[in-house]
Amino acid sequence: DPVQFPHRYTLKQDIEISGLLTAIMSFGNRKQILKKADELHRIMGDSPYQYVLSRQWEVDFPSGGTNSFYRMLSYADFYGYFRRLYVAYTQYESLEEALNTYPGIPMEKLCSFLEVSAKSPQKKLNMFLRWMIRRDSEVDLGVWRSFDCKELIVPLDTHVCRVAHYFKLTDTETFSLKNARKITAALAKVFPDDPCLGDFALFGLGVNGEISRVNIRFESADLPG
C-alpha cells in the first residue's frame, strides 16, 4: 500500500511530506502508484524535509513544467506542492503546526492550505489525515497529536461507498462529501471515538469482492437516520 512510503521515516517532517505527496498520488493502478511514488522518493533522497528546504525541487519540478509526472499531475503541480511545503516549513516547525493556523476541522484546514475545495469528498486528503492522526494503529502513523480522531472523515472511494450502501449505512452510492459524512456518522455509532477505524472493514470487503459472502444482520435501530 502507498502508506509504506511515510513508514520509511522517523522524523516527523519527513513523514508529513512523504505522506502528503504519496496520498495525493494515490489514484489509478496500484502498481503505477507505487512505481511513481518510489520514483518521487528517490528524487527527494534520504530526507524529504531537507529536500524541501534545499529548494532543489525548483530544478527537478520547474514551475513551467506542464508535462505529466503522474497521470494528470504535472511537474508544475508538484512545484506548487513543494512551494507550499517550503513556505510552511520556513515559518513553522511542522505541517501540523502550519495547519493549525487555519479554521475548521482537519479536512477544511488541509484544503485551505492546498487551496482546493472543501466541498468535495477529497478521498486522498482524508486518507492522508487518517495516516497522520489515527493512533495505536498498525497502518496509520499517528504523529499529529493536536487533532482528534473524532474529526476525521472516512476516505470515500468506490469500494467504501459500495459496501456502505450495501449495508444501508447510506441511501445512495453517490460520490459526495455529504455521503462521506453520512458514512462517517454511521461508523461513529460503532466507534464513537474513532469512526475511521471502520474504514478498513468497508474498504477491505469492497476491494476483495467479499460482500456477497458476508452474512450480517442489521437491526433497524442500529441504522443511521
Order of alpha helices (4+ residues) and beta strands (2+ residues): alpha-alpha-alpha-alpha-beta-beta-alpha-alpha-alpha-alpha-alpha-alpha-alpha
